[in-house]
């Protein structure tokens, strides 16, 4: 726990600014592409007034917030990326950042990993990261406390958290008020349950179970309002399926499964009891990734790993970015909820990687 306290408190008042731009247009040496990036993981706040990012300085990683209206930088925390690691971070609203961290503990010569859920409130007078989950006297001290299954984008105060506070290794789902650090249980654990999945409306819709080597998913059917087993397989089987998440239509969800000997992504329609699948991403030579990119405006899936945007607005935005940054590989990393501000990662033969802030209303890029 002392290592975690260093993570929470150790950054002090230091503020570090990093410039990710590459001005030289000549070809770069291969070392420039092999070295660790100075900055990464940019994430815009919902209204686009701020962004958070990770900065690398001599092996230490800093999580930093920048206010785009004032230009002020806020150091959130730092880690050595060895004993303590930053797992993820996301915005609850434009002033509240939530982050998950992992650290190692040692007990009777056995080392194991624990995770914690932390928050950073820009509106707080005492700006520092705070531990959100503190189990009560009669609650289990869960090993993993940062498993947020939904950020509840339409709720600026709450998130959905999967955590085993009642029965070890059998998580319930709670609605967590991040600022008040208060939990309300919304779904109780079931036999052999290991994790839960929520739909885009914030409803708990899927449970993942492991019974020895038998693995299965159960779905809450919107028509029958009952839970039913939808997929099951043995561990390491070629028939294994991974549920990736739901679309804005609560009947539609996406899975990763084997197709022609390669991992591929399918769309599944749960309104049909037969659960018909539609192939949406496949590469004959490689396994595709598992990422779903959602439109921040519509909330619908806009693309999946290995595909181009099928959302017309984002397809047009990608085309305009490619036109503005020719001869480069350009990837839209994040967009605010209004669809106005966005962050692009661009790299080319003359640029080992730059992050650019775009604004559709002003039609401009800032490096």
QUIMOCOR-V256567 format. One line per field, one symbol per residue. ss: DSSP state (H for helix, E for strand, L for the rest). psi: psi as a letter, one per 20 degrees, with the letter a starting at -180 (. if undefined). Layout:
ss = ???
psi = ???
This chain:
ss = LHHHHHHHHLLLLLLLLLLLLLLLLLLLLHHHHHLLLLEEEEEELLLLLEEEEEEEELLEEEEEEEELLLLLEEEEEEELLLLEEEEEEEEEELLEEEEEEEEEEEELLEEEEEEEEEEEELLLLLLLLEELLLLLLLLLLLLELLLEEELLLLLLLEEEEEEEEEELLEEEEEEEELLLLEEEEEELLLLLEEEEEELLLLLEEEEEEEELLEEEEEEEELLLLEEEEEEEEELLLLLLLEEEEELLLLLEEEEEEEELLEEEEEEEELLLLLLLEEEEELLLLLLLLLLEEELLLLLLEEEELLLLLLLHHHHHHHHHHHHHLLLLEEEEEEELLLLLEEEEEEEELLEEEEEEEEELLLLEEEL
psi = hhhhhhghiihcjpppppojqohpjqqqqhhhhhqqqhqrlpoqrgjjirqqrpqpolippppqppoihijqpoogrrqijfhpqogrqqpgaiipppqpqqrqqpoljpprpqqqpqqooiiqhnorqqpgooqrhjqpnqhojkmpipimhjojhqrpppqmigppjnqrpqopoggilqqopipqqrpjphrqpqaiijpohqqpqondippqqppophgikqpqphqqrqpjqijqppphrqrhoiiprqqprpoljqprpqppoiiphilqqppipqpihqprakpppqpighiqphrrpjrrpiphghghgghhghhhmrkqoppohqqriijfqqppppqahjoipqppoqohgimrqp.
